[in-house]
């Protein structure tokens, strides 16, 4: 065992530098955090096993761990991939901890709660840096060797033996095995940092250390760092950035959900026989998608939006969405049309409910996607129907607390949601087409209402920023009704029930005007019209 003479640490490697440059005070608020973290083992359902999560703020963020700061750890979403009737997932991670501080301060309670057949995912290491014997004193010795270091914490006088990163992993493993629990080593979440040579997300050195320990100890290893890193590599720089929030290490909800999925995919797709029992307790990790009947050589034209795009679409005297009339303008022999719109949705709720993800996961190169929102994006953000967005087109966001259930959400601007959809479509090699919202049957001085100073302005700003194809249905239809009708009463036949929803005639006319708009902008999609 090596002693530490003053601060001359020539006998052991220097600790890793703190590349995160984030002061995570969660560990310093341990007493408060403990009021939010459930007691270890308390989620156990009868004799069912528990999957314990051991990690730091990338696994459980903030003192309360509920996203109230706009940051989420992936452990918040991990349970969605496991059958709660067979196993419960317990997130025992805490921000600010390193392998050393977690093992010393938090692991004893988890260890006491372990029972035979339990599982423990150990994914920690982002904070194994800084001084050995002062400040937060959380550094472990780099590497997987068996060196150790006696230190005296300057501020407190507490004496402690510090081990290597690999040794702390071995200790977690030994403790699990001692009670018949199953340890899993998992590499760290990626940082928002790029390798200048490769242009790809930096892979953490801890991966190599974890792989070595896992191989030597004969425990499963899941390379979360690589699985999530590879996904981030495939995104645009704009998209990659919003998987983090406020800094280069902590995840937004997008990043946390991605990391939770990556962790689950790594387990589900592993061929390590030791993981078979855990795999049998998982739900599917298959990406949700629409099962479209594709025909060779025929692209799919996707419609996304609200009730003006998809309604009941069956009673000739009822309400209709323009998507229902797709084949009145498109040649069925050339394209397949799929209406994925949903009544009552805003751009925000269409995304939050997973509807956009189903479209995104279904896209293939050569497809076309109509993106049309706005009618439901007005209104309460954190109250009423809670589907409103921040007005504007700037990349703005803010944390809101739901009045309904007290949960937190990072809500973005109207333009941001549109830009996300556009970026996602292009990522898949498909063509996004932005469509402005249909006009409402409200008239002033013989002219139908136009919202060119709000939504129209934001649409155009998005078009300017992204170069997306744009069909200005709002003004094309408004021009048509101004000329054809001239007043609300004569325009009533194009609407049904109220001033927003379309009759069958209105839906057909909207579809025809989309075709007109496609021709006007010389869209490639115009070549598939009748």
N, C-alpha and C positions, 0 to 999 in steps of 0.2 A: 504494500500500500504506500502511496506516495504522499508525502507531506507538502504543504504549500508554504514555502518560505516567503513572507511578505506577499508580493504579487508577482514574484518571479516564477512563471509557470512554464519553465523550459522542459520539464519532464513529461508534460502532456500537451496535446494539441491546444491551440488557442480556441476559445469558443467561437461558434459561428457568429457572423455579423448579423445584426437585426436589419434585414432587407425590407421588412414590412413597414417600418417607420410609423407604427400605429401604437398608441398607448391604450391598451385594452384593460380597463379597470374592473372588469367583472370579478376577477379573482380577489381583488382588494375589497369587493363588496360581498364577500363570501357569505356572511350572515344573512344578508338580504337575499342573495341568490338561493340560499338553502330554503327560504320560504316559498320559492317558486319551483324548485326541483323536487320532484316527488321522492319520498324515501326509497332507497334502493330495494328492489324486490317487491314493492307494494302493488305493482301492476299485475302480479302473477294471478292467473285465472285457474284456480283449483290446482291440479298437478301438472298443468301445462308448463312448458319451458318459457324462459324469458330470454329475449335477445337484448343484451346490454350494449350500449354504445359508449365508448370511451374516446373522448376527443376534446377539442378546444372550441373557440368561437366559430370556426368554420362548420362545426357540427351542431353547436348550440350557442346562438348569439345573444349577447346582451344579458343583463342581470336577470331579467324576467323571461328572456328567451321567446318572446311572442311577436317579434317583428315590429315593435313599437318605435324602433329607430330606423326602420326601412331596410334592415339587414336581417337575413334569416340564415340559420345553420341548416345543413341538409338533414340532420336528424329530425327536424320538425316534420319532414315529409316521408321519412323512411318507413313508417308503419303502413303506408298505402300499398306497399308491395308484399305484405305478409297477411296471412289468414289469421285474424284475431281469435278465431275459434280453436286455433292450434298453437299459437304462440303470440305473446305480447312483446312489443318493442318499447324499450325503456331508454330514453335519452339521458344518460348520466354525465354527458359532456359539460364542460364549463369554460367559458372564455377566459383567456389569459393564462391558461395552464400549459405547462410543458410536460413531457413524459416524466420528468423528475418531480415537479410540483404536484401533478395529478397522482402519481404513485404514492407520494408522501402524505398528501392531505385528503384526497378524495377516494382513493382506491380502497383503503381499509373498510369503509362502509359497503362498497360494492362487493368486495371479497366476502364479507360476512353474509351477504344476501345470496351468493351463488349456490346453486344446487346441481346435482348431477343432471346432465342433459341440457343445461343452459348453454347459451352461446354468447360470446363476447367479441365484438368488433373493436379492435384497437387501431385507431387512425389519428395519431397525434405527433406533433413535431414542429409545427410552424413557430412555436415560441421557445424552442430549445436553443436559445441564443443569448447574447449579452454577457455580463460578468458572472463569474462563478460565485462570488462571495459578497456582492453588494447590490444595492438597488432591489430589483425584483428577484435576483439570485435564482434564476430558473434554468440556466444553461446546463445541458448535459455535455459530457465530453464527446466530441465528434467521433463517429465511427462505431464499429461493433466489437472493439477489443475488450480486454478484461482489466484495463487500467482503472484506477480509482484515485480520488483526490480528497484529502481532508481539508475542510475549509471552516473558517469561523466567520459568520455573517457579520459584517462590520457594524451595521446599525443595531443589531440585537444581541450580538455575542453568542448566538446559537451555533453550536458545532454540528457539522453535517459531513457525511461522506457522499461525494458526488461520483456517479458512475457514467459509463459511456451510454450513448443512445441505445445501442444494441443490447447492453446489459439490462437497461430498464425494460426493454421488450422481452428479454428472457425471463425477467422476474414476473411480468404480467402472465406470461405463458405458464411458468411453473405454478403460480398461485391458482390459475384456472384448472390446470390438470390435477392439482392436489385435491380438488373437491369434485372432480368428474365433469367439469364444464369444458366447453370447446372454444378455444381461442382462434381468432382469425386476424391476421395482420393485414392491414389495408393501407396503401400509400395515401399521401396527402392530396387535398384538393389543389388544383392549379391556381397560381397567382396570375394577376393581370400583368404579366411581364413577358417580353419577347426576346428570343435568342437572335441577336443581330445577324448571325451567320445564316441561320436557317429561316428566319422570319416566322418561326413558330413559337408557341407558348413554351416557356422554359420548363423543363422537367426537373423536379426536385431531387437532390442527391439522396434524400432519405429513402427513395425508392430502392436504390441499390442496397442500402443497409438492411432494409426490411426484407428484401428478397433473400439476402444472405442468411439472415437469422431464421426466416421461415424455412429455408431449405435445410439448415443445420438442425433445426428443432422438429422438422416434420409437421409443420402446421400449414393450413391453407393460406395463400397470399392472393389478394385481389389488388390489381394495379389501378386504383381509382384515378391516380394522377394521369395515367396514360389514356384511360377511357374518356375522361372528361376533357383532357388536353386535346385529344384528337378531334373532339367535337368542336371545341373553340377554334382550332386551327381551320376548320371548314367554314366558319362564319365570317361575315364581313367585319372589318374593324369596328364599325358603328355598332353592330350587334354584339360583338364580343364585349364591348365596354359596358353594356347595360346588364350583363350577367354579374356585374359587381356594383357596389353602391358606396359612395363616399370615399373609398380608398381602393387599393390594389389587391386586397386580400379577402375582404368580407363580401359575401354574396348578397345580391338582391334576391327576391323570390324566384326570379328566373334561374339564377345560378344555383340556388339551393335545391330547386326542383330537379334541375339537370344533374347535380351531383348525387342526389338521392336515387335517381333513375340509374345513373352510371354504377353506383354501388350495387344496386339490385341486379343490374344486367351482369356485372362481374361475377356475382354469386351464382346467378341462374345459369350462366353459360360456362361456368368452370367445369372441367372434366375431372377435378379432384374428387375421388370417391368419398373422402371424409365429409364433403359438403352435401352429400345426397340427402341425409335426413333434413337438413335445413331447406334444401331446394323443394322438398316435398311439403313444406309448410308455407311456400310462397304463392302469391297470386301471379297472374301472367305479367310479364314485362313487355308483351307485344305492344307496339305503338298503336293507338287507336286510329282508325282510318275508315273511309267510306269504301264499300265494296262495289266499285263501279265496273260494269261490264264493258271492258275496253275491247275495241276492234283495231286490228293492225292498220296503221296508216291514218287513223282518225284521232285527232287530239280531243281532249275533253275541255269543254268550256264551263267553267265553274261560276256560279252566281253566289255571292255572299252579301248579306245585308239584313234588313228587317222585314216588317210586314208589307212594305211596298214592293218587296221582291218576292216574298213567299207568304201567302195567306191561306185561307181555307181552300181556295182554288177548286171548288167543285160545284157550287150552286150558281147557275147562270145569273141569278139575281143577287148573289152574295158579293163578298170581297175577294179580290184577286190580286196576286202579286205579278209583276212583269215577268219574272222568271218562268212562270207557268206558260207563257206565250213564246218561249224561246224558239220553238220549231215553226212559229209563224214567220220568222225572219231568217233562221239558220237552216241550212241544207242538212237534213238528217243523214244523208248519204256521205257527207263530208266530215261532220263533227258529231260528238256525243255531248249533250248538254246535261249538266247536273246542278240542280237547285239546292244549295246547302244553306240558304238563308233561313232565318228563324224570326218569327214575329216577336216584337217587344224588346229586341236586343239593340244595345248600343255597341259601338266599337269595343268598348271596355268589357261589357258582359259577354259579348260574343267570344272574346279572347279568354276571359276568366272561366267560362263554363267548359272550355276545352273544344269548342266548336271549330275555332280557327285551327287548332292543332290537328284535328281530323282532316281538314282540307290540306294543310301543310304536309302531313304524312302521306297523303294520297297523290300528291302532285308528281307528274313525270315531265321530262323535258318536252317542250312543244305545246304544253297545255296553255290555256288562257284563263285568267281569273278576273272577274268583275268585282270590284271592291266599292260598295255603296252603303255609306252610313250617314247618320246625322239626325234623323227625326227623334231618336231616343237618347241622343247624347246631351240634350238639354235637361236640366233638372238637378235634383239633389245628388251630391257626390257621396255624402256620408249620412244621408237621411232619405226619407220617402222611399223610392224604389232603388236608390243607391246604384244608379247606372250612369250618372252624369260623369263628364270628363272635365278637365281644365280647359277653358276656352282658349283657342289659339292654335298655332302651328309650331311654336318653338319647342325644343326638346326640354320641356319642363315637367317636373314631377313633385309630388308632395305626399307625405304620409297622412292618411286619414284613418280615423277610428269609426267603425260601423256603429250606428245608433241601434241597430237590430241585435247584434250579438257580441259587440265589444271587440271584435277582431280588427286587426290592422291591415291596411293595404297601401301599397305605393301606387298612387293614381297618376296617370300621365295626361298630356294634352291630347286634344282631338287629332291634331296633326301628327303627333308621335305615334299614335296607334295606326294611323294610315301608313306612315313610313315603315313601321314594323312589318305590316302586311306586305307592302311593296317589296321590301328587302327580302323577306322570307320567300316570296314567289320567285324572285330572280335567283336566289340561292339554288332553287330546284331546277333552274333552266327553263322556267315557264315565263309567260308574259303577263304582268299585272296591267290592268286597265282601270283607272280610277273613274268612277261615275258619280256625278253630283246628285244630291238628293232630289226627289221629285218635288215640284212646287205644291203648296197647299192651296186649297180653293178659298182663298181670302183675297178680297179685291179692294182697291182704293182708286177712286177717280177713273174707273173704267179700265184699270190695269191690275193683273193678278200680282199678288205679293211675290217679291223676289228677295232673297237673303244674300245678296252679293256683298254686303258690308260685313257679314259674319262668316257663315260657312263657305260662301263663294270665295271670299278673300282667303280663307284658310286652305281651301282646295288648291287655289292657284299658287299659294306659297309652297305647298307640298310639291306641286308640279314643277315649280321653279327649282326647288332644292333637289328633286330626284330625277327629273326628266321623264317621268312616267307618262304613258299615253293617257289622255284625259277626254272623256266624253261628257260634255257639260249638259247633261239631260235636264237639269234644273232650268236653264235658260232656253234650251231648244223646245221643251214642252211649254214653258211660259210664253214663248213667242207664238207657238201654235195656238194656245188657248186665247191669247190676246186677239189674234187675227180671226180665229174661228168662232169665238163666243162673245167676247167683249164685256161679259158680266158674270157674276157668280151663278145666277139662276140658269143661264144657258150652259154653264160649265158643269152643272150638277150631274149630268149624265155620265161624266168621266170619273165620278167619285161615288162612294157608297158608305153609308153609315155616318160619316163625318167629313171634315175638310181635308183629311190626309189619305185615307184608304181608297184604293182604286176599285172601280167597277170593272167588269170584264172588258168593256170598251176602253176604259182608261188604261188597263193593263196592256191591252193590245197596242194602244197608241204609244204608250211608253216604250214598248219593245220596238215598235217601228221607228221611234225617234232615236233609240240607241243605235239602230242600224244606220240611220241617217248620220249620226255623229261619227260612227266608225268610218264611214265613207269620207266624211269631211276631213278627217285627220289622216286618211290614207293608211289606216291600220291594216296589218297583215290579216287580222281576223275578218276584215271586210271581204276577203276572198272566199270566205266560207258562207256568205249570205246567199239567199236564194236569188 
